């Protein structure tokens, strides 16, 4: 299995965890606010990785990219607040569908800023995925409320965060990136949590802990995938969130996706299959060329 396939598998796990985390966060906010839940999510996440930090004797904090870690965390705060708050305004599947615009932005930014190569097959996969998103959103037909604008702005910030993460992943390990994120975001959200504090119920604490667990798996998987492959390979995998979001939205929140959503979802998922098959094919082709043949 080559690095691109490994990265795709890791990104798929991250995609599933991203939706599951959103489910837990939506449930956690039923009797609390986004500032309290956001702080608790990262605080509990910091507790989860604390044994790793101590075991490393705090050498996990060793980095030459502190200013990038700080910039990433500062952007992470409004991105988190907007994204978490949107969960209370629009259905889960719509959030993920609108969020699909983010990968398009990321691939474009990765080519312009990181000088990554983008092949025709990858462009084709992104175009197919984008068409699927348009079918789901049906601009002008589905009402756009404040939640949709929150997701759009959060997605733009997320795209920038991904670019910064990709840059840092060349030198820092996934665990170092995650440790700085949890440490700095917990510190930065503390003043907001104190100012808007609401006493969390048992359910809020429980769902915040579950969100922290799934969020930690999400970040470790996606950060590691950035070390294995280009962003233009990884980003189409995020489109699978639509399938996961539709399932959980229906089973937990009673949100019934219509035929248009499923039609768009099939196109979106097809883009992932295309790029996965292509990368696997290239591996086989390269392998064949590397075999010495006797005359």
CORTA-V881496 format. One record per backbone hydrogen bond with DSSP energy under -1.0 kcal/mol. CO is the residue of the C=O (numbers start at 1). NH is the residue of the N-H. If there is no record, write none. Layout:
((CO & NH) (CO & NH))
This chain:
((2 & 6) (3 & 7) (4 & 8) (5 & 9) (6 & 10) (7 & 11) (8 & 12) (9 & 13) (10 & 14) (11 & 15) (12 & 16) (13 & 17) (14 & 18) (15 & 19) (16 & 20) (17 & 21) (18 & 22) (19 & 23) (20 & 24) (21 & 25) (22 & 26) (23 & 27) (24 & 28) (25 & 29) (27 & 30) (33 & 37) (34 & 38) (35 & 39) (36 & 40) (37 & 41) (38 & 42) (39 & 43) (40 & 44) (41 & 45) (42 & 46) (43 & 47) (44 & 48) (45 & 49) (49 & 53) (50 & 54) (51 & 55) (52 & 56) (53 & 58) (54 & 57) (56 & 59) (58 & 61) (59 & 62) (65 & 69) (66 & 70) (67 & 71) (68 & 72) (69 & 73) (70 & 74) (71 & 75) (72 & 76) (73 & 77) (75 & 79) (76 & 80) (77 & 81) (78 & 82) (79 & 83) (80 & 84) (81 & 85) (82 & 86) (85 & 88) (86 & 89) (86 & 90) (91 & 95) (92 & 96) (93 & 97) (94 & 98) (95 & 99) (98 & 101) (99 & 102) (101 & 105) (102 & 106) (103 & 107) (104 & 108) (105 & 109) (106 & 110) (107 & 111) (108 & 112) (109 & 113) (110 & 116) (119 & 123) (120 & 124) (121 & 125) (122 & 126) (123 & 127) (124 & 128) (125 & 129) (126 & 130) (127 & 131) (128 & 132) (129 & 133) (130 & 134) (131 & 135) (132 & 136) (133 & 137) (134 & 138) (138 & 141) (138 & 142) (145 & 149) (146 & 150) (147 & 151) (148 & 152) (149 & 153) (150 & 154) (151 & 155) (152 & 156) (153 & 157) (154 & 158) (155 & 159) (156 & 160) (157 & 161) (158 & 162) (159 & 163) (160 & 164) (161 & 165) (162 & 166) (163 & 167) (164 & 168) (165 & 169) (167 & 170) (168 & 171) (168 & 172) (173 & 177) (174 & 178) (175 & 179) (176 & 180) (177 & 181) (178 & 182) (179 & 183) (180 & 184) (181 & 185) (182 & 186) (183 & 187) (184 & 188) (185 & 189) (189 & 193) (190 & 194) (191 & 195) (192 & 196) (201 & 205) (202 & 206) (203 & 207) (204 & 208) (205 & 209) (206 & 210) (207 & 211) (208 & 212) (209 & 213) (210 & 214) (211 & 215) (212 & 216) (213 & 217) (214 & 218) (215 & 219) (216 & 220) (217 & 221) (218 & 222) (219 & 223) (220 & 224) (221 & 225) (222 & 226) (225 & 229) (230 & 233) (230 & 234) (231 & 235) (234 & 237) (235 & 238) (236 & 239) (237 & 240) (238 & 241) (239 & 242) (240 & 244) (241 & 245) (242 & 246) (243 & 247) (244 & 248) (245 & 249) (246 & 250) (247 & 251) (248 & 252) (249 & 255) (258 & 262) (259 & 263) (260 & 264) (261 & 265) (262 & 266) (263 & 267) (264 & 268) (265 & 269) (266 & 270) (267 & 271) (269 & 273) (270 & 274) (271 & 275) (272 & 276) (273 & 277) (274 & 278) (275 & 279) (276 & 280) (277 & 281) (278 & 282) (279 & 283) (280 & 284) (281 & 285) (282 & 286) (283 & 287) (284 & 288) (285 & 289) (286 & 290) (288 & 291))
